[in-house]
Amino acid sequence: MSGVGSPQALAAAMGADEIRGLIDAADVPSLLAALAHATGDRSLAPGDLWLDPDLALQPDGGWDTGQVQRARDLAADGLRRLAASQSAINGPDDDLVLPLIDWLTGADLDDGYRQMLTEELAVTRDLRTPEPIRGDAWPPQGSVDYPVAVIGAGMSGILTAHRLKQAGIDCIVLEKNGDVGGTWLENTYPGCRVDVFNHVYSYASEQRPDWPEYHSSQPVLLDYFRDCARRWGIGDRIRFDVTVESMTWHDDARHWVIRIDTPDGRDEITAAAAVSAVGQLNRPLVPDIAGIDTFAGTQFHSSAWRHDIAWDGLRVAVIGTGASALQFIPHLAEAAAHVTVFQRTPPWLVPRPVYHEPLAPGLLKLFEIVPGYAHWFRLRLFWCTHEGTVGALRRDPAWDGPLDEAVSPRNDEARRLLTLYLESQFGDRPELLAKVVPDYPVGAKRVVLDNGIWASTLKRPNVELVSDGIERIEPSGVRGTDGRLHRADVIVFGTGFRASEFLTPMRVAGRGGADLHDTWNGDARAYNGVCVAGFPNLFCVYGPNTNIVVNGSIIYFAECAAHYVVECLRLLAARGAAAMDCKPDAYDRYCERMDEHNAQMAWGISGVNSWYKSPSGRIAQNWPLPLIDYWRQTRRPEESDFEML
């Protein structure tokens, strides 16, 4: 997918005015790194332009006026030289990758960090391709229908199947839908788009040089995942329209028996290992509101959007103001006669002016003509956002302010800045401002990106924001706790998903017939977010405590987990074992560590309602540590933490 530049394409764009226009559209630091790598000329990323890590988020990396001009001149020279003749340059020099990563980050990185970032760069090849596992080493031949069964063909499932194929391990992918894509197949509501820069929300080695927007829409992302599955050649491993009803571990045979429901009836397969790639946001949550079954109109959850409804002239009630709701409500407001928005808790809005913006044509042109630029551009975005503001969400022991407002000085600064943003958006409507300013620390709930569209939507004459609560639903509408009836023809639930109910509604039985959901008792846990004690050869990708909040992309976690799964199978092959089971003491230590760290985060301290929490109040979803920590702990399994069977 990566763009491959050519001297001919460059030459066609190398007039003085064209060069100036291209550089105006570029992220110059990453362009210089790409040019230095492509030409083999380290002088295009000189030491006097070393980037300051504390200023990395600034567009020009914190350079002063003179440095900015010098950087632009170097970029122009590099583009001209690249265009002049391929033979006049040394060509891509991979020995420069590590020095250029150091230069682009401006940080004093250790070798592990450099390796992780080199994998994320993937500028000339996919460094996460696993070494093959000897085909006859695992599992015991003829003992099962499939070595591995992967449940789900969304982002995590197709990646896992790809890595298994690269490692020489056969698998079957069981997908309940009729196509790949997971959440990007199911969620088709208007305005649906990714709220992470999609250059980062993509597989490191699979870069598109033609992403149309910074935050691409659902159809674009679905096409991306379809294309990856096609090019990886895993389509013949996927069985569509198959629902997994149960998985049972057989202690004597040491394999999983998986019962499935197919269009042709119920069936049963066996697999030496099972990988759950069903995700966390795949089961809609419809709140238990009194009278919900009495509503005379149409009602549905946003994940099952009704495209057959003509909204003109209708009165619509929307329940919820989370990330999905803030994407589709503006579209409803433009189409419906009236929209009543019921808000339980307002979200913190983070300004992102480019949220709906297309990429500049000049930037797209550079992706096309400069070898590897899409990758270096992605790496800089990854670096600038990989830890994001997560440090501001961690409790500072010295902070003596009220914890219901902030958990640290940095968190308090974020609260004040985001409050100022809300005041700038709603200052002319004090009655709205009073409703939209949260009363909990930034990061305790999922923050939502905004480019001004939320304020303009709520200020429309046909939109009303209700924050007093809901008493019940009646045949003709929704009655608030103030006694007022809000009439509606349609109710749309933008109330999120049952994120804490991992692997439901599947029934999973482990060693000795232990029921997984009884074992968890509502609090899903997993060692490394992947393995569950008492359930041999069961692996989770995007499992418990691997959700990220304000730093990086969940695809990064999927890459780490898929790598770990392959390495677990490699260990089994090396030891001649059929199965591995996480030891209870290692499992407990790891889960206690997650709980301790999550308890020091804004989402663990605050009592505000959030999908981050299980019914007990435990944080079952979120990862509370730097991203590098997860990369390190998923390099290879710690054999002493497992029992070989």
C-alpha positions in Angstrom: 0.0 0.0 0.0 2.9 2.3 0.6 3.6 4.9 -2.0 6.7 4.4 -4.1 8.2 7.6 -5.5 9.9 7.8 -8.9 12.3 10.4 -10.4 9.8 10.9 -13.2 6.9 11.8 -10.9 9.2 14.1 -8.9 10.5 15.8 -11.9 7.0 16.7 -13.0 6.5 18.5 -9.8 9.8 20.3 -9.4 9.3 23.8 -10.5 10.1 26.5 -7.9 6.5 27.3 -7.3 5.6 23.6 -7.1 8.3 22.9 -4.6 7.2 25.8 -2.4 3.6 24.6 -2.5 4.6 21.1 -1.6 6.7 22.2 1.3 3.9 24.5 2.5 1.7 21.4 2.7 4.3 19.2 4.3 5.2 18.2 7.8 8.7 19.3 7.3 10.5 17.4 10.1 9.2 14.0 8.8 9.8 15.1 5.2 13.5 15.8 6.0 13.8 12.4 7.6 12.2 10.7 4.6 14.5 12.6 2.2 17.6 11.7 4.2 16.6 8.1 4.2 15.6 8.0 0.6 18.8 9.7 -0.6 21.1 8.2 1.9 22.2 11.7 2.9 22.3 12.2 6.6 23.0 16.0 6.2 19.4 16.5 5.2 18.5 16.0 8.9 21.4 18.0 10.5 22.3 18.2 14.1 21.6 21.9 14.4 17.9 21.1 13.6 17.7 18.4 16.3 14.1 18.4 17.5 13.3 19.3 21.1 11.1 16.5 22.5 9.3 19.0 24.7 8.2 20.9 21.6 7.6 17.9 19.4 3.8 18.6 19.2 4.4 21.9 17.5 4.1 21.9 13.7 7.7 22.7 13.1 9.1 20.9 16.1 9.8 24.1 18.0 12.3 25.5 15.5 12.9 29.2 15.5 12.4 31.3 12.4 15.9 30.8 11.1 15.8 27.1 11.7 12.4 26.8 9.9 13.8 28.5 6.8 16.9 26.3 6.9 14.7 23.2 7.1 12.6 24.4 4.2 15.7 25.1 2.1 17.1 21.6 2.9 13.7 20.0 2.0 13.7 21.9 -1.3 17.2 20.8 -2.1 16.4 17.2 -1.2 13.4 17.2 -3.5 15.3 18.6 -6.4 18.1 16.1 -5.9 15.7 13.2 -5.6 14.0 14.4 -8.8 17.2 14.9 -10.8 18.4 11.4 -11.1 18.0 8.2 -9.2 21.6 7.4 -10.0 22.8 10.6 -8.5 21.8 9.5 -5.0 22.9 6.6 -2.8 19.3 5.3 -2.4 17.5 4.2 0.8 20.0 3.6 3.5 18.6 1.5 6.3 21.7 2.1 8.4 20.3 5.6 8.8 17.0 4.5 10.2 18.0 4.5 13.9 19.9 7.9 13.7 17.0 9.4 11.9 14.5 8.1 14.5 16.7 9.7 17.2 16.7 12.9 15.3 13.0 13.0 14.6 12.0 12.2 18.2 14.7 14.4 19.8 14.7 11.9 22.7 17.4 9.9 24.5 16.0 6.5 23.5 17.1 3.1 24.8 17.5 0.2 22.4 14.1 -1.3 23.2 12.4 2.0 22.3 14.4 2.3 19.1 13.4 -1.2 18.1 9.7 -0.6 18.8 9.8 2.6 16.8 11.7 0.9 13.9 8.9 -1.7 13.8 6.3 1.1 13.8 8.2 2.8 10.9 8.3 -0.3 8.8 9.7 1.9 6.0 11.2 -0.8 3.7 9.7 -4.0 5.1 7.4 -5.4 7.7 9.7 -6.0 10.7 6.9 -7.8 12.6 6.9 -10.7 10.2 7.4 -13.7 12.5 10.0 -16.4 11.8 8.3 -19.6 10.6 7.5 -22.3 13.2 8.4 -25.7 12.0 5.2 -27.1 10.5 5.5 -30.6 12.1 6.4 -29.3 15.6 3.0 -28.2 16.8 0.3 -29.2 17.2 0.4 -33.0 17.2 -0.5 -34.0 13.7 -4.0 -35.2 13.0 -5.2 -34.5 16.5 -7.5 -31.6 15.7 -9.4 -30.1 12.8 -7.4 -26.9 12.9 -4.3 -25.8 14.8 -5.9 -22.5 15.7 -9.4 -21.1 15.6 -9.6 -17.3 15.5 -13.0 -15.9 16.6 -13.7 -12.6 14.7 -12.6 -11.1 11.4 -12.3 -7.5 12.5 -9.1 -5.5 12.8 -7.6 -7.9 15.4 -8.8 -11.2 13.8 -7.5 -10.6 10.3 -4.1 -9.4 11.7 -3.9 -12.6 13.9 -4.7 -14.8 10.9 -2.0 -13.0 8.9 0.7 -13.4 11.5 -0.2 -17.1 11.9 0.0 -17.6 8.2 3.4 -15.9 8.1 4.5 -18.2 10.9 3.3 -21.3 9.0 0.5 -22.1 11.3 -2.9 -22.9 9.7 -6.0 -21.5 11.2 -9.7 -21.0 10.7 -11.4 -17.6 11.3 -15.0 -17.8 12.5 -16.9 -14.6 11.8 -20.6 -13.9 12.7 -21.0 -11.3 9.9 -20.9 -11.8 6.2 -17.7 -9.8 5.7 -14.5 -8.7 7.4 -14.2 -5.4 9.2 -15.8 -5.9 12.6 -16.9 -2.6 14.1 -16.2 -0.8 10.8 -18.7 -3.2 9.1 -21.4 -3.0 11.7 -21.4 0.7 12.6 -22.8 2.6 9.6 -24.4 5.6 11.3 -24.0 9.0 9.6 -20.8 10.7 10.7 -19.0 7.5 11.8 -15.3 8.0 11.6 -12.1 7.1 13.6 -11.1 9.5 16.3 -7.4 8.6 16.1 -5.3 10.0 13.3 -5.9 7.2 10.7 -2.3 7.2 9.7 -1.7 5.8 13.2 -4.9 3.8 13.2 -3.5 1.4 10.5 -1.1 -1.4 10.4 2.5 -0.2 10.5 3.5 -2.0 7.4 0.3 -1.2 5.5 0.3 2.5 4.8 -2.0 4.1 2.3 -0.4 7.1 0.5 -3.9 8.3 -0.3 -5.8 8.5 3.0 -8.4 11.1 2.1 -8.7 12.7 5.6 -6.9 12.9 8.9 -9.8 11.0 10.5 -11.2 8.8 7.8 -14.9 7.8 7.7 -16.3 4.3 8.2 -16.5 3.4 4.5 -12.8 4.3 3.9 -11.7 2.2 6.9 -13.8 -0.7 5.9 -12.3 -0.7 2.5 -8.8 -0.6 4.1 -9.4 -3.7 6.2 -11.0 -5.5 3.3 -8.0 -4.7 1.2 -5.6 -5.9 3.8 -7.4 -9.2 4.2 -7.4 -9.6 0.4 -3.8 -8.9 -0.1 -2.8 -11.0 2.8 -4.6 -13.9 1.2 -6.5 -15.0 4.3 -10.0 -15.1 2.7 -9.9 -18.8 2.3 -9.4 -19.2 6.0 -12.5 -17.3 7.0 -15.9 -18.9 7.5 -18.6 -16.1 7.4 -22.0 -16.1 9.0 -20.8 -18.4 11.8 -21.7 -17.8 15.4 -19.6 -19.4 18.2 -22.0 -20.8 20.8 -19.5 -22.4 23.1 -15.9 -23.5 23.6 -15.0 -26.4 25.8 -11.5 -27.4 26.8 -11.0 -31.2 26.9 -8.4 -32.0 29.5 -7.5 -35.5 28.2 -7.4 -34.6 24.5 -5.8 -31.2 25.3 -7.8 -29.3 22.7 -10.8 -27.0 22.3 -14.2 -28.3 21.1 -16.0 -25.3 19.5 -19.7 -25.5 18.8 -20.9 -23.2 16.1 -24.1 -22.1 14.5 -23.9 -21.9 10.7 -26.4 -21.2 7.9 -26.5 -25.0 7.4 -27.2 -25.7 11.1 -25.1 -26.5 14.1 -21.6 -27.9 13.8 -18.6 -28.7 15.9 -14.9 -28.3 15.3 -11.8 -28.9 17.3 -8.7 -26.7 17.6 -5.5 -26.9 19.5 -5.7 -23.2 20.4 -8.4 -20.6 20.3 -7.9 -16.8 19.8 -10.7 -14.5 20.8 -10.5 -11.4 18.6 -14.1 -10.3 19.2 -13.1 -6.9 20.5 -14.5 -4.8 23.4 -17.0 -2.7 21.6 -19.2 -5.2 19.8 -22.3 -5.8 22.0 -24.6 -2.8 22.1 -25.8 -1.5 25.4 -29.4 -0.4 25.6 -30.2 1.0 29.0 -32.9 -0.5 31.2 -35.3 2.4 31.2 -38.8 1.9 32.6 -41.4 1.7 29.8 -38.9 1.0 27.0 -41.2 -1.7 25.5 -44.2 0.6 25.4 -42.8 3.1 22.9 -45.2 3.3 19.9 -42.6 4.6 17.4 -39.3 3.3 16.1 -36.3 2.8 18.4 -32.8 1.4 17.7 -29.2 1.5 18.8 -26.7 3.5 16.7 -24.7 0.4 15.9 -27.8 -1.0 14.0 -28.6 2.2 12.1 -31.9 2.4 10.2 -31.0 3.7 6.8 -34.6 3.3 5.6 -36.0 6.1 7.7 -36.9 9.4 6.1 -36.1 11.9 8.8 -37.8 14.9 7.4 -40.6 16.1 9.7 -39.8 13.6 12.5 -39.2 14.3 16.1 -36.2 12.4 17.4 -35.0 11.6 20.9 -31.4 10.7 21.2 -30.3 9.1 24.5 -26.6 9.5 25.2 -23.8 11.9 24.4 -20.8 9.7 24.0 -18.4 9.5 21.1 -20.8 7.9 18.6 -23.7 10.2 19.6 -21.6 13.3 19.0 -20.8 12.0 15.5 -24.4 11.2 14.4 -26.4 13.9 16.2 -25.3 16.8 14.0 -26.5 14.8 11.0 -29.9 14.1 12.6 -30.2 17.8 13.5 -29.9 18.7 9.8 -32.5 16.2 8.7 -35.1 15.9 11.4 -37.8 18.4 12.4 -36.6 18.3 16.1 -34.0 16.5 18.1 -34.1 16.2 21.8 -30.7 15.1 23.3 -30.7 13.4 26.7 -27.4 13.7 28.4 -26.5 11.9 31.6 -22.9 13.1 31.8 -21.3 15.7 29.5 -18.0 14.6 27.8 -14.8 16.7 27.8 -14.3 18.0 24.3 -10.8 18.2 22.9 -10.4 20.7 20.0 -9.2 19.1 16.8 -9.7 21.6 13.9 -8.8 18.9 11.3 -11.3 16.4 12.6 -13.4 16.5 9.4 -10.7 18.0 7.1 -9.2 16.4 4.0 -5.5 16.1 3.6 -3.9 18.9 1.6 -3.3 17.9 -2.1 0.3 18.8 -1.7 0.7 16.5 1.2 -0.9 13.6 -0.7 1.4 14.4 -3.7 4.4 14.1 -1.4 3.2 10.7 -0.1 3.0 9.7 -3.8 6.4 10.9 -5.0 8.8 10.7 -2.0 9.8 7.1 -1.2 8.8 6.2 2.4 7.4 9.6 3.3 4.0 8.2 4.4 5.9 6.0 6.9 8.0 8.8 8.3 4.9 11.0 8.5 3.1 8.3 10.4 6.0 7.7 12.7 6.1 11.4 13.7 2.3 11.3 14.4 2.8 8.1 16.4 5.6 9.7 18.4 3.7 12.9 19.1 0.6 11.0 20.2 1.9 7.7 21.4 1.9 8.7 25.1 -0.4 11.7 24.4 -1.6 13.3 27.6 -1.7 10.0 29.5 0.8 11.4 32.0 -1.7 14.1 32.8 -4.2 11.5 33.7 -2.0 9.9 36.4 -2.4 11.0 40.0 0.4 13.1 41.4 0.9 12.2 45.1 1.8 15.9 45.8 -1.5 17.2 44.3 -3.6 18.6 47.1 -6.5 19.8 45.0 -9.9 18.2 45.0 -9.8 14.8 43.3 -13.3 15.2 41.9 -11.9 18.0 39.7 -8.3 16.9 38.9 -5.7 14.3 39.8 -2.5 16.3 39.2 -1.3 19.8 38.3 -1.1 18.7 34.7 -4.6 17.3 34.8 -5.9 20.5 36.4 -4.2 22.5 33.6 -6.0 20.3 31.0 -9.3 20.9 32.8 -8.8 24.6 32.7 -7.8 24.7 29.1 -10.7 22.5 28.0 -13.1 24.6 30.1 -11.8 27.6 28.2 -12.5 25.8 25.0 -16.1 25.1 26.1 -16.5 28.7 27.2 -15.3 29.9 23.8 -17.9 27.6 22.1 -20.8 28.2 24.4 -20.1 31.5 26.0 -23.0 33.2 24.2 -25.4 30.6 25.5 -24.9 30.4 29.3 -27.8 28.0 29.8 -26.0 25.5 27.5 -22.6 26.2 28.9 -23.9 25.2 32.4 -24.9 21.8 31.0 -21.8 21.0 28.9 -19.0 21.6 31.4 -18.1 18.3 33.1 -17.7 18.1 36.8 -15.1 15.3 36.8 -11.4 15.1 36.0 -10.3 15.1 32.4 -9.7 11.5 31.3 -12.1 9.8 33.8 -14.4 9.2 30.8 -13.6 9.0 27.2 -12.7 12.4 25.8 -14.4 13.4 22.5 -12.8 15.3 19.5 -14.5 18.4 18.3 -14.1 20.9 15.6 -16.9 23.3 16.7 -19.7 21.1 15.3 -21.1 20.2 18.7 -21.8 23.8 19.8 -23.2 24.7 16.4 -25.5 21.6 16.6 -26.8 22.3 20.2 -27.4 26.0 19.3 -29.8 25.0 16.4 -33.4 26.1 17.0 -34.6 22.5 16.4 -32.3 20.9 19.0 -32.8 20.7 22.8 -30.3 19.4 25.3 -31.9 17.8 28.4 -29.7 17.0 31.3 -32.2 16.5 34.1 -32.5 12.7 33.6 -35.1 10.3 32.3 -38.0 8.9 34.4 -39.5 6.6 31.8 -40.3 6.0 28.2 -44.0 6.2 27.2 -45.8 5.4 24.0 -45.5 8.9 22.7 -42.0 9.9 23.9 -39.6 10.2 26.8 -40.6 11.7 30.1 -37.9 13.5 32.1 -37.4 13.5 35.8 -38.9 17.0 35.8 -42.2 15.5 34.7 -42.1 16.9 31.2 -42.9 14.7 28.3 -40.7 15.0 25.2 -42.7 13.7 22.3 -40.8 11.6 19.8 -41.4 9.5 16.6 -38.0 7.8 16.9 -35.7 7.0 19.7 -32.0 6.5 19.0 -29.8 5.0 21.6 -26.2 6.3 21.5 -25.4 4.5 24.7 -22.3 2.6 23.8 -21.5 -1.0 24.3 -21.2 -3.7 27.0 -17.5 -3.3 27.0 -16.8 -5.1 30.3 -18.6 -8.3 29.1 -15.7 -10.0 27.4 -16.4 -13.0 25.2 -20.1 -12.9 25.8 -22.5 -14.4 24.9 -20.2 -17.4 24.3 -20.0 -20.1 26.9 -16.4 -21.0 27.6 -15.4 -23.9 29.8 -11.8 -24.5 30.8 -9.9 -27.0 32.9 -12.1 -29.2 35.0 -15.1 -27.6 33.3 -14.6 -24.2 35.0 -16.9 -21.6 33.5 -15.0 -18.5 32.3 -17.7 -16.0 33.1 -18.2 -17.5 36.6 -14.4 -17.4 37.1 -14.4 -13.7 36.1 -17.6 -12.9 38.1 -18.1 -9.8 36.0 -14.5 -8.7 36.3 -12.6 -9.8 33.2 -8.9 -10.2 33.7 -6.0 -11.6 31.6 -2.3 -12.0 32.0 -0.7 -9.6 29.5 -4.2 -9.0 28.4 -3.9 -12.3 26.5 -4.0 -15.4 28.8 -6.5 -16.6 31.5 -5.4 -19.0 34.2 -7.3 -22.3 34.0 -8.0 -21.9 30.3 -5.1 -23.4 28.4 -4.3 -22.3 24.8 -7.0 -19.6 25.0 -5.6 -16.2 23.9 -7.2 -12.8 23.7 -6.4 -10.1 21.3 -7.7 -6.7 22.4 -8.4 -8.4 25.7 -8.9 -7.1 29.3 -6.9 -4.0 30.2 -5.5 -3.4 26.7 -7.8 -0.5 25.7 -6.0 2.8 25.3 -7.6 6.2 26.0 -5.6 9.2 24.9 -2.4 7.7 23.6 -1.7 5.8 20.5 -3.9 3.4 18.5 -5.5 0.1 19.5 -3.9 -1.4 16.4 -0.6 -1.1 18.2 -1.9 -3.3 21.0 -3.3 -5.8 18.5 0.1 -6.0 16.8 1.8 -6.7 20.2 -0.8 -9.3 21.2 -0.7 -11.1 17.9 3.0 -11.3 18.1 2.7 -12.7 21.6 0.3 -15.4 20.5 2.7 -16.5 17.8 5.6 -16.6 20.3 3.5 -18.7 22.7 2.9 -21.2 19.9 6.6 -21.1 19.1 7.4 -22.0 22.8 4.9 -24.9 22.6 6.7 -26.2 19.5 10.1 -25.8 21.1 9.0 -27.7 24.3 7.1 -30.4 22.5 4.0 -29.5 24.6 0.4 -29.6 23.4 -0.8 -26.7 25.6 0.2 -24.0 28.1 -1.7 -22.5 31.0 -0.8 -19.4 32.9 0.0 -20.2 36.5 -2.4 -18.8 39.0 0.2 -16.9 41.0 1.6 -15.2 37.9 -1.9 -14.4 36.8 -2.8 -12.9 40.1 0.4 -10.8 40.3 -0.2 -9.4 36.9 -3.8 -8.5 37.5 -3.0 -6.9 40.9 -0.3 -4.8 39.1 -2.9 -3.6 36.6 -5.4 -2.8 39.4 -2.7 -0.9 41.3 -1.8 1.3 38.3 -5.4 1.9 37.2 -6.3 3.0 40.7 -3.9 5.9 40.2 -5.4 7.0 37.0 -8.2 9.6 36.6 -10.6 6.8 35.4 -9.8 4.8 38.5 -10.0 7.6 41.0 -13.2 9.3 39.8 -16.6 7.9 40.6 -18.1 9.2 37.4 -20.0 6.6 35.3 -17.9 5.1 32.5 -17.7 2.1 30.2 -14.2 1.7 31.4 -15.5 0.0 34.5 -17.0 -3.4 35.2 -20.2 -3.5 37.4 -18.0 -3.8 40.5 -16.2 -0.6 39.7 -13.0 -2.3 38.6 -11.2 -0.9 35.5 -11.4 -4.0 33.3 -10.6 -2.2 30.0 -7.9 0.3 30.2 -4.1 0.1 30.0 -2.5 2.4 32.6 1.1 2.4 31.6 3.4 3.7 28.8 2.9 1.9 25.5 6.5 0.7 25.5 5.8 -1.4 28.6 3.2 -3.5 26.6 5.6 -3.9 23.7 8.3 -5.2 26.1 6.1 -7.6 28.0 4.8 -9.2 24.8 8.1 -9.8 23.1 8.1 -13.5 24.3 6.4 -15.5 26.9 8.0 -15.8 30.3 8.2 -19.6 30.5 8.3 -19.8 34.3 4.8 -18.2 34.4 3.3 -21.1 32.5 2.5 -24.7 33.1 3.2 -26.9 30.0 0.7 -29.6 29.4 
